[in-house]
Amino acid sequence: MGRAALASEQVGQVFVEGRRGRDRLEFTEYGAGDAWVVLVPPLLVPRRVHDRTARMLASSGLHVLVLDPLGHGRSDKPADPLSYSVTAFADQVVALLDHVGAARAVVGGSSIGANVALEVAARAPERVAGLLLDGPVLENALGAQLSVLTPVLTTARFAPFALSALRLVTRPLPHRLAPEWVRLVLETLDTRPGPVAAVVHGVLFGRFAPSSAERAAMTVPTLVLSRTADPFHPVGDAETVAGEIPGAVLERTEVPLEWRRRPERLDLVVTRFALACVRPARRGRRTRSS
């Protein structure tokens, strides 16, 4: 019933100028109308991770775009570290808004995807109607993130055969029969070692997030979701961002992985927040047309 209620659900593509020429990015569009939401996945994870959330938001009347940034999912994957950074991903979000003709949107993301959303607000604040930050990755998470990303970078760069062998083993598995989280893992693993190394290298050695001063200067409505008992996304980072951005709201999860395991409560919180962000623009349009 939820899917049938959507006005549309379709795959699109947008081209952006990169170091090697034009790069192709793929996205999925859910719903219709001019109340826009853009969602960005975690690092190396395909956009499918946000499918359920996008459908839920679209069923509430929002027009949702879920992007595979460069190097992710079905977008192009150049093996050049200089093609990748949080700032480059933020510019790709703005390019997507330009492509669909959206003046402003609620921009959200999970993990480093939340950092990308923050970067969009820092670089193009006039394009952001609200920020949805699920488990942002800042100073408190740095050690845990490095403990995972450094071995990934080392393996992809110096022992690519290991990742290639893993890809050969997992690629023939029947994805459609697997649970959703298994399908996400399999799709994440289905990337050549060169692009994996380039993405991690580019992100780790680039600007990771806007500075504390830049975050404190942001004036957009912001909802921050903390993650209970998650060392890779410490509550401290969510509390820091919520304390820095004026008027930001911190929503604490009640159990680990609540938005994945028991999404109903947070779905309601997120939907109400996104709708509240776009309502002023809707009222303004009705006033001008009257």
C-alpha angles and dihedrals in degrees: 000000000000093000094045090056093062118103091218145344117193143148120244139175136217129191123222131185112254138172092275097040127270118004123199120227124190127211140171121231122208127189127347143254134073100287097100133197125179121197125196122198127226120272113298092356118120121242091253086087088078098044096105094046092047092052091048092051092044091052086060092057100268124132105230131195121190113194133203100210117214110297094023134102112324097346122106115286113204114186092228118112091205089065091066136069139119088258091052090051089050091052088052090056090053090048089053091052089050091049094055094038096245113154094193138002143178101256119205142165146167126244108332086000085069088054088054090053090052089050091053089054090050096046101035109016092163089065096054121087093174143344125238108191116186110187101335116208113230139136098317093053097046098095095047092045092050090050088063104031097046094060089045091053093044094049095045092048103039105021104031091153088072093058091041091053091048089051092051091051097047101037097074093050115114100258096182093060095049126092115266095256091051090051089053091052092048092049091048090053092049095087129104116251094243096062092040091056092044095051095048093043093049095048096044094049096041133068105303100195141338114288122261090255091053092049091050090054094056115110103183123114107267135194116192120194114203122205120226118225094356112134092188092057105030120199087234092069092050090048091049094054093043090052094048102048110071112245095005117155121222116208113193119209115234098213134016113281090005095157089055101038102032106015101162099092096044092042088061093046093049094045093050090049095050093046091049090053094055100039097083091057091049092052090048092053092050091050093051093048095049 
